Amino acid sequence: MPGLLVSIRRSLLVLVFAPCATLRAQQPAPIDWNKLRDETVHGYRVGAGWEPLRFWQVGLGYEHNERTSNVLLRDYKDDLVSLNVRYRF
């Protein structure tokens, strides 16, 4: 009798981006037109995936971003956690 080979697929993702985006733009109207806005985004992403059954996928991820800017109140830090469940047909 033939057997059925069941395999479980796993994956791991690690991504570091620094600097990912640098934006240089002029300020809007009442602000000094001679000053350029300079922003840089740094961050990293870590994720893991698992395929427990055929056509089913489960994923878990974490992402952290930091933006620095030379303009007041434009800096930020951002954390994102995601859980994904997908059925492919």
C-alpha positions as MATLAB code, in Angstrom:
seq = 'MPGLLVSIRRSLLVLVFAPCATLRAQQPAPIDWNKLRDETVHGYRVGAGWEPLRFWQVGLGYEHNERTSNVLLRDYKDDLVSLNVRYRF';
ca = [
       0.000    0.000    0.000;
       1.527    3.352   -0.982;
       2.182    5.829    1.782;
       1.448    9.515    1.819;
       4.363   11.785    2.580;
       3.259   14.739    4.636;
       5.701   17.571    4.965;
       5.412   20.791    6.903;
       6.897   23.860    5.293;
       8.482   26.530    7.456;
      10.129   29.803    6.545;
      11.929   32.627    8.301;
      12.358   36.190    7.034;
      14.724   38.833    8.372;
      14.918   42.173    6.559;
      16.862   45.259    7.621;
      16.438   48.502    5.727;
      18.477   51.577    6.521;
      17.972   54.187    5.079;
      14.997   53.018    3.087;
      13.688   56.393    2.029;
      15.151   59.848    2.052;
      12.710   62.615    1.265;
      13.796   66.132    0.414;
      11.007   68.620   -0.210;
      10.265   72.283    0.239;
       8.022   73.416    3.061;
       4.469   74.595    2.362;
       3.613   78.274    2.094;
       3.875   80.238    5.342;
       7.117   78.432    6.316;
      10.540   79.510    5.110;
      10.870   78.434    1.450;
      14.649   78.316    1.715;
      14.614   75.456    4.244;
      14.455   71.936    2.775;
      12.829   69.070    4.659;
      15.198   66.105    5.061;
      13.684   62.825    6.311;
      15.180   59.350    6.590;
      13.407   56.086    7.493;
      15.278   53.217    9.185;
      13.763   49.908   10.250;
      13.711   46.151   10.259;
      11.196   43.361    9.695;
      11.190   39.799   11.071;
       8.665   37.177   10.053;
       7.990   33.466   10.208;
       5.670   31.335    8.106;
       4.268   27.863    8.452;
       2.212   25.643    6.144;
       0.579   23.032    8.433;
      -1.667   21.525    5.740;
      -1.786   21.712    1.992;
      -3.238   25.066    0.820;
      -3.141   26.577    4.353;
      -0.533   29.115    5.448;
       0.011   30.860    8.775;
       2.394   33.785    9.216;
       3.579   35.959   12.084;
       5.616   39.134   11.673;
       7.054   42.148   13.481;
       8.180   45.431   11.925;
       9.870   48.462   13.521;
      10.352   51.831   11.744;
      11.966   55.085   12.832;
      11.835   58.329   10.880;
      14.173   61.224   11.572;
      13.467   64.684   10.240;
      14.924   68.146   10.477;
      11.380   69.580   10.830;
       9.713   69.838   14.236;
       7.117   67.089   15.052;
       7.928   64.966   11.971;
       9.970   62.279   13.821;
       8.226   59.045   14.750;
       8.734   55.460   15.865;
       6.328   52.775   14.678;
       5.887   49.113   15.699;
       3.686   46.650   13.809;
       2.780   43.066   14.719;
       0.868   40.976   12.180;
      -0.757   37.543   12.141;
      -1.911   36.142    8.795;
      -3.939   33.041    7.983;
      -4.415   32.205    4.309;
      -6.199   29.456    2.389;
      -5.162   29.059   -1.268;
      -7.522   27.368   -3.705;
];
